[in-house]
């Protein structure tokens, strides 16, 4: 039991180490390199180097012969090539690949590179044995591989960049590094060059980067941002650096990060993955206006590291942040993003593909899933029916299939559905909703512009909230005995409609949309609702009618006209009623607000 507990503790410690170190995380994304990290962790008894240079140096040391020595394996090709000599040879190949913008090359090219350097390494072999040396490196170094006949590449791009950076520093090719600083493919090489360079060399390279950032050429602003961020990301790889240079880079970076507007965020995202390591890690230090901008920037960069960074925001309390996270789903692998980012908290997510629909099982159960158009029609059949609790469907005139799927009762499959919004659906589409035994909240907005009778007998009797949009007239509300809140267009209610509403069970709240005050005044009947909210767009409102609404204790009115000073005169006998009216000329209050 003790051994098992120790093993689990070691695993958790390694996971924490990986996810807190971007360089380790980058390696671990690749299955082969993940195995290497685990082996390195085991070989060092739970310790993995934190610095980038130390990490790759330790990994190379493990690959370049140490494992063979520890397993007692002999040397092939009758060669004995030390670790330092292997690195020197590999540097030449890596440097050639980077300078030529390649990730693989022909083995003949590598043989020529090795043949050129062997005269300076007599203890390894003569130039005539270049083929044997390459075969040794391919079979025993663990760093090179054959992706195809006659080809070779590095097992991971990271090792290529690390070794190329070492070669560039030894050659003092700082001008070459600076000239390629605007190419994303060189960024890791440049950063790792700072780890290999001396303090004087670091200062020289940093000055060249800043000079290039300040050069007056087309696209100056974008280039300044990209190179400033690159320079800032290089600082963590320096052991020692002139203080004035470090302060200058810090000053420039603080002007850019964190982004203060969405425009700034989108501009910074063009800097690529270099931005991710510079974005704030302490989320508590960000204000409410900044956090969504940071999320936008990271999501636009994309990639595995961005995914891991965005995972820090999962479950964030701000709606604006959750909206940004939901909007970014398209930019990542559907399942991985759902598992990492959308797994916790309330989200409103648009399901635009079958892949996203199938990944919905990993999205938080508090999420609302929105489907519309042709993509929504296709995705509906792939949503996990036991997982989705909140569903928002929008039907468009040009696409009738979603309409047919609802009318044919396909929603009945969603056994856990608690909240449903149907936009663009008519009363006839709702005949199959009665079977949704878990449904508590329903919103309906019909296609038709003018009145339709909506039969409440089509709905589950346990419904708690009902919002009837457009000009639909509900009947039979008295059958919905669990109903506690209703929203509808009060201007469209006929006397029969008001009679149905008055006969309904006592409501906690009634929300009325009015564009015809006169019809409301003439047709309305007292409704058993503790609170009433009215949005009035069709003329000045009169409050006399509410003298008879004996159950009502709170009335909130928003109107498009001025509020008359004598609006409350006829309510003197309703001391139990609290009224709040907001019009063009301000907000006016009557009575004491009810206790919550």
Secondary structure, 3 states (H helix, E strand, C coil): CHHHHHHHHHHHHHHHHHHCCHHHHHHHCCHHHHHHHHHHHHHCCCCCCCCHHHHHHHHHHHHHHHHHHHCCCCCHHHCCCCHHHHHHHHHHHHHHHHHCCCCEEEHHHHHHHHHHHHCCCCCCCCHHHHHHHHHHHHHHCCCEECCCCCEEEECCHHHHHHHHHHHHHHHCCHHHHHHCCCCHHHHHHHHHHHHHCCHHHHHHHHHHHHHHHHCCCCCHHHHHHHHHHHHHHHHCCCCCCCHHHHHHHHHHHHCCCCCCCHHHHHHHHCCHHHHCCCCCCCHHHCCHHHHHHHHHHHHHHCCHHHHHHHHHHCCCCCHHHHHHHHHHHHHCCHHHHHHHCCCCCCCEEECCCHHHHHHHHHCCCCCEEEEEHHHHHHHHHHCCCCCCCEEEEECECCECHHHHHHHCCHHHHCCCCCEEEEECCCHHHHCCHHHCCCCCEEEEECCCCCCCEEEHHHCCCCCCEEEECCCCEEECHHHCCCCCEEEEEHHHCCHHHHHHHHCCCCEEEEEEEECCHHHHHHHCCCCCEEEEEEEECCCCCCCHHHHHCCCCCEEEEEECCCCCCCCCHHHCCCCCCEEEEEECCEEEEECCCCCC
